[in-house]
Amino acid sequence: MAILRDQRREQTRRRLYEAALEVFRRDEVASCRIDDIAIAAGVSRGSFYFHYPTKEHVLIEHMRETEVQICSAVEALPESAPLTQVLDTVATALAAIWQPDPRLLPDVAAVGLRFAASALTDAESGRLRQTLAERFATAAQRSELSTLLPPAILSDLYLGNTLAGLLAWYGHQQTPLKVVLQSTNILFFGGVQVGASGVPGARRSPELGPQPAPSIKTKAKAKAKAKPAPRSRSARR
């Protein structure tokens, strides 16, 4: 009986979850009514609050589901995969999730920021944050990253850049989301990788964009080198 009760409870929770997302998409999160969610799910108003203390908790669950999809894709990569491949995998997974249905993106992003700010310890961090922190740590051990900041902080900065890319795309959806996120990866990784000289950002592979523009001093040297030497008086005669 206890197992049957738990199964029914989980079924009710799932109906509420799916109904809430549909009402959120239709009416927006801030203005939608709990009563409408309960009616759509075929349960009482009290049943909603039994499973979800607030509407924000539905968004947190949605965020967790997207994290599972992204982490599964990353975890399928070998440990030897370079960080560029990891970041491209994240971009591909995010694009597959949000490109077809972007309506809840701003609300889920806002909840994610608040949740990240309140996660004071690694144990409170989300699965995606932990997974990426491990990959960044491995990349640092292989000397792929700058040592200006610990890899855990670089990982958090990457997530912040990715969130900014998602929201920027939301306001300008003419460009495919995958392209925006891959370009965001290029801009981010181009600044934290270690070049051949050991200087952060000194190297630019073909996949990571053009070489940095030469300095004025370098241009002057090149110009002087290319200029032909003046002819001697005897040669002019």
C-alpha positions in Angstrom: 0.0 0.0 0.0 2.8 2.4 0.8 4.5 1.7 -2.5 1.2 2.4 -4.3 0.6 5.6 -2.4 4.1 6.8 -3.3 3.5 6.0 -6.9 0.3 8.0 -7.0 1.9 10.9 -5.2 4.7 11.0 -7.8 2.1 10.8 -10.6 0.3 13.8 -9.1 3.5 15.7 -8.7 4.4 15.1 -12.3 0.9 16.2 -13.5 1.3 19.4 -11.5 4.8 20.0 -12.8 3.8 19.6 -16.5 0.6 21.6 -16.0 2.5 24.4 -14.2 5.0 24.7 -17.1 2.2 24.9 -19.6 0.4 27.7 -17.6 3.8 29.5 -17.1 4.3 29.5 -20.9 0.7 30.7 -21.5 0.3 33.3 -18.7 4.0 34.0 -17.6 5.3 33.0 -14.3 4.7 36.2 -12.4 1.1 36.7 -13.4 -0.2 33.1 -13.5 -2.5 31.8 -10.8 -2.0 28.7 -8.7 -5.7 27.9 -9.1 -5.2 27.6 -12.9 -2.3 25.2 -12.4 -4.4 23.0 -10.1 -7.4 23.0 -12.4 -5.1 22.0 -15.4 -3.6 19.2 -13.3 -7.0 18.1 -12.0 -6.1 18.5 -8.3 -6.8 20.9 -5.5 -5.0 24.1 -4.8 -3.7 22.5 -1.5 -2.2 19.7 -3.5 0.0 22.1 -5.4 1.4 23.6 -2.2 2.0 20.1 -0.8 4.4 19.3 -3.7 5.7 22.8 -4.5 6.0 25.5 -1.8 6.2 28.2 -4.5 6.1 28.6 -8.3 9.8 29.1 -8.2 10.2 25.5 -7.0 8.7 24.3 -10.2 11.3 26.3 -12.1 14.1 24.8 -10.0 12.9 21.3 -10.9 12.9 22.3 -14.5 16.4 23.6 -14.2 17.5 20.3 -12.6 16.0 18.3 -15.5 18.0 20.4 -18.0 21.1 19.9 -15.9 20.6 16.1 -16.1 20.5 16.2 -19.9 23.6 18.4 -20.1 25.6 16.4 -17.6 24.8 13.1 -19.3 26.2 14.5 -22.5 29.4 15.7 -20.8 29.8 12.5 -18.8 29.7 10.5 -22.0 33.0 12.2 -23.0 36.2 10.4 -22.1 38.3 11.9 -19.3 40.9 12.8 -21.9 38.6 15.0 -23.9 40.0 18.5 -24.2 38.1 21.3 -22.5 37.1 22.8 -25.9 35.2 19.6 -26.6 33.5 19.7 -23.2 32.4 23.3 -23.7 31.1 22.5 -27.2 29.1 19.6 -25.8 27.6 21.9 -23.3 26.7 24.4 -26.0 25.1 21.7 -28.2 23.0 20.3 -25.3 21.8 23.8 -24.2 20.8 24.7 -27.7 18.9 21.5 -28.1 17.0 22.3 -24.9 16.2 26.0 -25.3 16.1 26.7 -29.1 12.8 24.9 -29.6 11.1 26.3 -26.5 12.7 29.5 -25.1 9.7 31.0 -23.4 10.7 30.1 -19.8 14.4 30.9 -20.3 14.5 34.3 -18.5 12.6 32.9 -15.5 14.7 29.7 -15.2 17.9 31.9 -15.6 16.8 34.2 -12.8 16.0 31.2 -10.5 19.4 29.7 -11.4 21.2 32.9 -10.4 19.5 33.1 -7.1 20.1 29.5 -6.4 23.8 29.8 -7.3 24.2 32.8 -5.0 22.8 30.8 -2.1 24.8 27.7 -2.7 27.6 28.5 -0.3 29.3 25.1 -0.3 30.1 22.5 -3.0 27.6 20.1 -1.5 24.9 22.6 -2.2 26.0 23.2 -5.8 24.0 21.9 -8.7 25.1 18.8 -10.7 26.2 20.9 -13.7 28.4 23.2 -11.6 30.1 20.2 -10.0 30.6 18.4 -13.3 32.2 21.4 -15.0 34.4 22.2 -12.0 35.9 18.7 -12.3 36.5 19.1 -16.0 38.1 22.5 -15.5 40.3 21.0 -12.7 41.4 18.2 -15.1 42.2 20.8 -17.8 44.2 22.8 -15.4 46.3 19.7 -14.5 47.0 19.3 -18.2 48.2 23.0 -18.3 45.3 24.0 -20.7 44.3 26.9 -18.5 45.7 30.1 -17.1 46.8 29.9 -13.4 45.6 33.5 -12.7 42.5 32.0 -11.0 41.7 28.6 -9.5 39.9 26.3 -12.0 36.8 26.2 -9.8 36.4 30.0 -10.2 37.2 29.8 -14.0 34.4 27.2 -14.2 31.9 29.5 -12.5 33.0 32.3 -14.8 32.3 30.1 -17.7 28.8 29.3 -16.5 28.2 33.1 -16.0 29.4 33.8 -19.6 27.2 31.0 -20.9 24.1 32.4 -19.0 24.9 35.8 -20.5 25.0 34.2 -24.0 21.7 32.5 -23.4 20.0 35.7 -22.4 21.6 37.7 -25.2 20.3 35.2 -27.7 16.8 35.4 -26.1 16.7 39.0 -27.1 18.1 38.4 -30.6 16.9 35.1 -31.8 17.8 35.7 -35.5 21.1 33.9 -34.8 20.8 30.1 -34.0 21.4 29.5 -30.3 24.1 27.0 -30.9 26.1 29.5 -32.9 25.8 32.1 -30.1 26.9 29.6 -27.4 29.8 28.3 -29.5 30.9 31.9 -30.1 30.6 32.6 -26.4 32.9 29.6 -25.8 35.4 30.9 -28.2 35.5 34.4 -26.6 35.7 32.8 -23.1 38.3 30.1 -23.8 40.4 32.4 -25.9 41.0 34.5 -22.8 41.8 31.7 -20.3 43.9 29.2 -22.3 47.7 29.2 -22.0 49.7 29.9 -25.1 53.1 28.6 -26.0 54.8 31.4 -24.2 52.9 30.6 -21.0 50.9 33.8 -21.2 47.2 33.5 -20.9 45.4 34.0 -24.2 48.7 34.2 -26.2 47.7 31.4 -28.5 44.8 31.3 -30.9 44.1 28.0 -32.7 42.2 28.1 -36.0 39.1 26.9 -34.1 39.4 29.7 -31.6 39.5 32.7 -33.9 42.2 34.9 -35.6 45.6 35.8 -34.2 45.6 39.0 -32.1 46.3 42.2 -34.1 50.0 43.2 -34.2 51.1 46.1 -32.1 52.2 49.4 -33.5 55.8 48.6 -32.6 55.5 45.3 -34.5 54.0 47.0 -37.5 56.9 49.5 -37.6 59.5 46.8 -37.4 57.9 44.9 -40.2 57.6 48.0 -42.4 61.3 48.9 -41.8 62.3 45.3 -42.7 60.3 45.4 -45.9 61.7 48.8 -47.1 64.6 48.5 -49.6 68.0 49.8 -48.5 69.0 53.2 -50.0 71.3 52.9 -53.0 74.9 54.1 -52.6 76.3 57.1 -54.6 78.4 54.8 -56.8 75.4 52.7 -57.7 73.4 55.9 -58.6 76.2 56.9 -61.0 
